Amino acid sequence: MQRLLYLIIYPFLWGTSLLPLSILYIKSSVLYVIAYHIIGYRKKVVMQNLSLTFPSETEATKRKIAKQFYKHLCDLIFESIKSLTISEAAMRKRFQVENIDMLTPYYEKGQSIFLMAGHYANWEWSGILTTMFDYEGIAVYKPLDNPYFDRLVKRTRSRFGPTVVTNKAIVPMLFRKKKKGETTLSYILSDQTPKRDAYKHRDLFMGIDVPVFTGTEELAKKLDFPVFYLQVYKRKRGYYTSKLIPLTDKPKELPNYAITRKFLDALENQIRETPQYYLWSHKRWKHRA
């Protein structure tokens, strides 16, 4: 059944990805009407998340944010599909890094890097970063249940060079590469929701006490890798600008969970500034205290 589902859906995805983005954004606008106004896809989850994180805002303001979010989410869906066939030149034009030279001194000293990011703006296009740096890129992801779509996701995210590995495989891989003296840049979405019985620390995220993912910090301390936050902004439809924000050069010298706190602060600042670009349909606060 999983293979049959893949065989039915994949040709549609591939054919859609061949269309110009201008056409895909028309489809996105139609999908927005269906998802928000007709089906109400996860609208209850979105509104609950906005009420939890912006308790002082009016209902009208929260509905406005929700509508803007759904428009962005639909754009993101079609941008992700476009990732199947978009050229490197087109991607580099649409996803840029302002301070790209910041990592050069680290690379020259042979220092590997951790790049922490959140489900904000467009994380699916981050694979293009590998073409901009001298580092060997590694992207960490959580495997899908369907093995056929899982392979498709890995193939798509690795199109521009990064090695895509599971969250379980990244640990031994990085230790092996450090032992061999190989310099890597590991990109990790660090605002994941840990399982209820599989976390080590709780902290405030958008003012709410929740379990937080600490794996990136723990690895940074063990490997002594500098840590950056990838700050991504949506300039306009289909165009993103990112900036590297240093979190620490000396992870071993910081108290436990300080790096995680720095990451959460950086992500929160973006969310509060332009909340519509965060992934509000995810049940991020389901394990709140």
Summary of the structure (lengths in Angstrom):
residues: 289
radius of gyration: 19.1
end to end distance: 39.1
largest distance: 56.3
contacts: 874
relative contact order: 0.15
helix: 51%
strand: 19%
